[in-house]
Amino acid sequence: MKLLHKLLIGMVAALGVLASASAAPVTTNPGVLQAYGPVKAVFVYKDASDQSQLLAASIASVIFNNQTDAIGTVKDVGNVGPFPTDITFILNNLSEGYQFATGVATGGIFYAKYATSFLDFGLGALSANAAAGVAQLSGPVLYVAFEDRRQDRGADFDYNDLIFAFSSVRNEVPEPASLALLGIGLVGLAAMRRRRPQA
């Protein structure tokens, strides 16, 4: 019983560390984004004074500009077809003159991270305008958040500078919370097997 108690305390502490690590640079690849069918996007949050644009690598036109598009703006990104296709979103920081892409590291750091819930970014609930825009998306929603500055140019790594929501886009890498739950289950299974009396 003492071992199980210690394991539970250790797991709770590990989950606390996962939650508090949000203000650190992401150095593990958050995964490849895949899109299918008609993709829509919503501009849901900004905390950046630099002027930036959101683009998709496969589409030449600008999707959003954080200085001219309002929070809650909904745009059609395009139809990528019925089968999952890799898609890369690019944040073009016009003020600083550099770009960050989803799933691509710059100097060992990933400047975009993903979540299936806006609450995972620690900013509370969506604003009314953002929520109204997200309500127009069909199916599961994936949020993509960018850090808009390089580490040597004052990045704070809170990944809340620009956040967008997408329909018909999914992340092919399990989120840390899912991995933590899987780990807890495996530890519990191992503890149960150890306690069984031998026949």
VOGU-3710 file (C-alpha; in Angstrom, 3 decimals, decimal comma):
1> mkllhkllig> 0,000/0,000/0,000  2,872/2,369/0,765  4,311/1,849/-2,719  0,976/2,646/-4,374  0,625/5,763/-2,203  4,122/6,940/-3,184  3,421/6,276/-6,861  0,210/8,311/-6,725  1,979/11,233/-5,045  4,736/11,077/-7,665
11> mvaalgvlas> 2,208/11,097/-10,515  0,354/14,083/-9,089  3,659/15,944/-8,787  4,557/15,045/-12,381  1,225/16,366/-13,641  1,858/19,598/-11,728  5,213/19,982/-13,471  3,546/19,442/-16,864  1,038/22,195/-16,124  3,665/24,667/-14,916
21> asaapvttnp> 5,991/24,134/-17,873  3,928/26,339/-20,173  6,344/29,314/-19,992  9,314/27,367/-21,316  10,445/26,879/-24,894  9,045/23,816/-26,644  12,028/21,668/-27,637  10,117/18,486/-28,491  8,444/18,391/-31,879  4,699/18,965/-31,342
31> gvlqaygpvk> 4,033/16,915/-34,468  2,837/17,195/-38,016  -0,510/18,815/-38,688  -2,818/17,096/-41,133  -5,857/18,610/-42,810  -8,734/17,079/-44,715  -11,712/18,534/-46,552  -12,638/22,204/-46,253  -10,427/23,930/-43,658  -11,682/26,998/-41,783
41> avfvykdasd> -9,712/29,204/-39,405  -10,634/31,633/-36,616  -8,365/34,332/-35,180  -9,012/33,787/-31,451  -6,356/35,642/-29,437  -3,458/38,065/-29,666  -0,953/39,453/-27,206  1,622/40,740/-29,670  2,466/44,246/-30,776  4,589/43,123/-33,743
51> qsqllaasia> 2,726/42,944/-37,037  2,419/39,335/-38,169  0,633/37,342/-40,839  -0,604/33,761/-40,795  -0,154/31,771/-43,994  -0,434/28,140/-45,046  2,559/26,779/-46,943  0,328/25,367/-49,688  -1,678/28,578/-50,131  -0,129/31,779/-51,451
61> svifnnqtda> -2,525/34,254/-49,834  -2,452/35,613/-46,283  -5,016/34,039/-43,960  -4,819/36,585/-41,123  -2,966/39,784/-40,229  -2,965/40,465/-36,492  -3,128/44,249/-37,001  -6,006/44,329/-39,515  -8,162/41,283/-38,677  -10,393/41,360/-35,606
71> igtvkdvgnv> -10,564/38,636/-32,978  -13,334/36,239/-33,997  -12,742/36,675/-37,736  -13,509/33,431/-39,608  -11,841/32,617/-42,933  -11,875/29,725/-45,376  -8,348/28,368/-45,745  -9,304/26,089/-48,637  -10,315/22,530/-49,456  -7,406/20,103/-49,271
81> gpfptditfi> -9,400/17,079/-50,450  -11,001/14,080/-48,738  -7,787/12,414/-47,557  -5,519/13,634/-44,729  -2,778/15,850/-46,122  0,157/17,391/-44,246  -0,358/21,119/-43,767  2,093/23,685/-42,427  1,027/27,038/-41,029  3,563/29,858/-41,093
91> lnnlsegyqf> 3,687/32,915/-38,856  5,428/35,705/-40,753  6,611/38,397/-38,308  6,726/41,467/-40,558  8,114/43,729/-37,804  11,158/41,535/-37,134  11,590/39,953/-40,572  11,468/36,240/-39,790  9,056/33,299/-39,951  8,086/30,346/-37,792
101> atgvatggif> 6,371/27,217/-39,121  4,354/24,541/-37,348  6,389/21,398/-36,734  9,691/23,089/-37,683  12,371/24,018/-35,135  14,444/27,181/-35,273  17,640/26,817/-33,266  16,233/23,701/-31,559  13,053/25,499/-30,440  9,542/25,065/-31,816
111> yakyatsfld> 7,707/28,381/-31,926  4,232/26,864/-32,315  2,300/24,505/-30,091  -1,110/22,884/-30,388  -4,024/22,025/-28,128  -7,554/20,736/-28,496  -8,785/23,172/-25,835  -8,151/26,910/-25,570  -7,997/26,478/-21,779  -4,692/24,597/-22,186
121> fglgalsana> -2,980/27,938/-22,868  -3,817/29,247/-19,368  -5,725/32,300/-20,607  -9,176/31,466/-19,270  -12,207/31,294/-21,518  -12,415/32,580/-25,076  -13,693/36,122/-25,553  -17,279/36,443/-26,804  -16,098/37,311/-30,337  -13,651/34,404/-30,465
131> aagvaqlsgp> -16,256/31,978/-29,087  -18,753/33,119/-31,735  -16,160/32,463/-34,440  -15,211/29,034/-33,065  -18,925/28,122/-32,912  -18,956/28,389/-36,722  -16,364/25,607/-37,065  -17,631/22,090/-37,648  -16,146/18,972/-36,112  -13,167/18,867/-33,754
141> vlyvafedrr> -11,240/22,116/-33,308  -7,458/22,372/-33,024  -5,849/25,499/-31,567  -2,422/26,544/-32,831  -0,515/29,090/-30,724  2,627/30,921/-31,770  5,468/32,635/-29,973  6,163/35,562/-32,315  9,742/36,441/-31,344  13,000/34,534/-31,504
151> qdrgadfdyn> 14,783/33,671/-28,282  17,501/36,258/-28,949  14,856/38,953/-29,638  12,911/38,755/-26,375  10,698/35,665/-26,659  8,856/34,953/-23,411  7,729/31,456/-24,516  4,209/31,799/-23,187  2,875/30,810/-26,631  -0,012/33,261/-26,427
161> dlifafssvr> 1,169/35,941/-28,841  -1,139/34,737/-31,620  -3,633/31,873/-31,337  -5,787/30,479/-34,117  -8,470/27,770/-34,201  -8,886/25,387/-37,133  -11,512/22,899/-38,242  -10,551/19,778/-40,197  -6,975/19,918/-38,845  -5,518/17,377/-36,442
171> nevpepasla> -2,252/16,777/-34,655  -0,579/13,417/-35,183  1,312/13,465/-31,848  -0,491/12,643/-28,575  -0,759/15,539/-26,148  1,222/15,352/-22,851  -1,926/14,881/-20,756  -2,886/11,817/-22,799  0,591/10,390/-22,327  0,415/11,057/-18,581
181> llgiglvgla> -2,910/9,203/-18,324  -1,466/6,279/-20,258  1,535/6,219/-17,913  -0,686/6,276/-14,818  -2,666/3,354/-16,211  0,486/1,334/-16,867  1,830/2,009/-13,371  -1,515/0,946/-11,881  -1,513/-2,233/-13,949  2,031/-3,056/-12,837
191> amrrrrpqa> 1,095/-2,459/-9,193  -1,937/-4,743/-9,492  0,108/-7,529/-11,103  2,685/-7,323/-8,344  0,050/-7,685/-5,593  -1,580/-10,852/-6,994  -0,812/-13,970/-4,977  1,005/-16,695/-6,875  -0,979/-19,925/-7,299
//
